[in-house]
Amino acid sequence: MIGKRLLTSTILCMGAFAAASCSQGEPKGNLGVEGAAVTQCGDLRADTAFLSKLRLSDITLRRRLKDGRANAVAEAHKALDIGDFRLIAGTTASGISTEAYGVQCRMLGGLSPWTVRAVAFVPEGKVAAGPQVPDDTVTGFGRRYNAAMLADPRYPYADVCRAVDRAGPQPVLPENPDAGIEQPYGFAELGVARMEHGLGAAARRGSIRDIGILLERDPKTIDKPDLFGLTPLAWAVAYHRWPAAQALLRAKANPIGGTCQTTIDRQSPLQIARVMRWYGVIRAMRPLVTDEQFASLRQKPRWDDASLVEFNHALTELKERYDAVLRRQPFGRHDLNFQVDEQGNTTECTMDPASGAPAFDKELCGLAVEIVRWAPARDAFGTRVPESAKLLVGFGGAN
């Protein structure tokens, strides 16, 4: 029987991030902050009256779809009448997609639940097939609904979402991780925008005249996030409209975005400029934020998940070889401290506190250097920089 003095050895978390969380990855935006919980955010997600209209509309639509009374064109027009620009979409195993319903939307990181009216689960194969999906009741309704939305002159996002047969090939992301994404959102070929489409549409087109008129009419819209969570300044940056970005900055647009956004949100103008490696606009926005806000754009090295799994296996084998030595020690947690260069290579490894078994410590660091792979750190401009990183490991005899 194995007693209480079991030797345990596990990787716990990467200390380079918040101690309370083991999450990692690119900024993903503040998608969980929606509805009445953000009453001071100043966007549609905080407008309780508008949200009530959407909920009632969605409940009614589901009932009509269920009993076969839903008319796609009529439902689209009803949505447009209340300013609801959400398209019909389906949930898939990997996220949300409008393509099975005839539309391609180009948004960095994909669509969030807030931006669509999801009506069904769509298997991945059907999404890839696009227009070839069998025209069942729900799919046929969704296609007709979306077509009616895109064809209506009131729809303001025809440059962000387009019919699949008009979208063309998907943009190819650069293989070089240091190359900026030229246009992380939407389509380069823009149609005509109407004044009623708002400040975001004017910013996407770089229309300085329209921006001036709209700001004069309602200056409060300058930092108002839209359906996709982007402010007019964020759209100007995403579409590389430098004169429009300058005009908005002169009018005191916030480089961080809306009231409830932060610099690390995917929709933040600063974050979009960083993804694009647009250093000129980052430098222009830099004096308009605090040192702390700008510093939050920095990224520590990020470990590769597969290599961390491999390291865990190697660590288990290593502790078995040192079982007799380590079981005499009480269980403890130890930091593996690394120096990672601009290419993601580990140049130094130390353990703190040491285990009391120098040979074990040396082998453990050697395995970590050999196995664990890192995405290099980046500064606030998105440039690779050398930086420290940390893994937390635990081993010893249980008390």
Secondary structure, DSSP 4 states (H G I P E B T S, - for coil): ---S--EEEEEEE-TTS-TT----SS---STT--GGGGTTS-SGGG-HHHHHHHHHHHHHHHHHHHHT---HHHHHHHHHHTT--PEEEEEETTEEESGGGTEEE--TT---GGGEEEEEE--HHHHHHGGGS---HHHHHHHHHHHHHHHSTT-S-TTTEEEHHHH-SPPPPPSSTTSPPS--SS-SS-----GGG-HHHHHHHT-HHHHHHHHHH-GGGGG---TTS--HHHHHHHTT-HHHHHHHHHTT--TT-STT--TTSTT-HHHHHHHTT-HHHHHHHGGGS-HHHHHTT-B--EE-HHHHHHHHHHHHHHHHHTHHHHTTSBPEEEEEEEEE-TTS-EEEEEEES--S-HHHHHHHHHHHHHH--EEPEE-TTS-EE-EEEEEEEEEEE--
